Amino acid sequence: MFKKLIFILTLFLFSFSNNLISKERSIMIMKLKNGDVKIELFDDVAPNHVKRVKTLADSGKYDGVAFHRVIDGFMAQTGDVKFGNTKVDFNAQMVGTGGSEFPDLKAEFNNIPHQRGVLSMARSQSPDSANSQFFICFDSHPHLDRNYTAFGRVVSGMEFIDKIKKGTPGSGVVEKPDIIVSLRSSK
């Protein structure tokens, strides 16, 4: 009887501990002029946003795209694959207004706090208007929580994000902006 009870208790604890282990998340590597940034993606809470970013990244769409809006202490915004590619069709007047050839995404607001290093999708007034643009937080900004889709976080290389050229105070518009050299899923 005692052995049976120990067996059942062990089985229960093993099952419980397996549920506590989070599933493995996707990793991406963003190459910047100053170094590589390792990004963990939240496949479990923002699957459609993660899928979109991975699709665009792995097809090279983010390569050469400018950090067009960078506000010190707030965030660095990039990802305008239509007007923000400094190697193809860069348009300084339109950068920040474009997206990809894919339709906009339905919001996947979640409980991930917008802390230092969190990646979140940029959008217009409509909650369901995220497409390809995203931003990386320099600091904590709880007013963004559950209003923007957080989809990843920097796990190493944040010091390289900190070195991205800052924009004009207030607007964050950057003249001669830094770029994403490349962004790919880690194999």
Protein Blocks (a to p, Z undefined) as FASTA:
>chain_A
ZZmmmmmmmmmmmmmmmmmpccdddddddddfkbccdddddfklmmmlmmmmmmmmmnop
mgopacfbccehiaccehilklmpmkgopafklgopaccfbdcddddddfbdcdehiacd
dddfblklcfkbccddfbdcfklgokaccfbdcfbhklmmmmpccddehjlpaghiaddf
bacddZZ
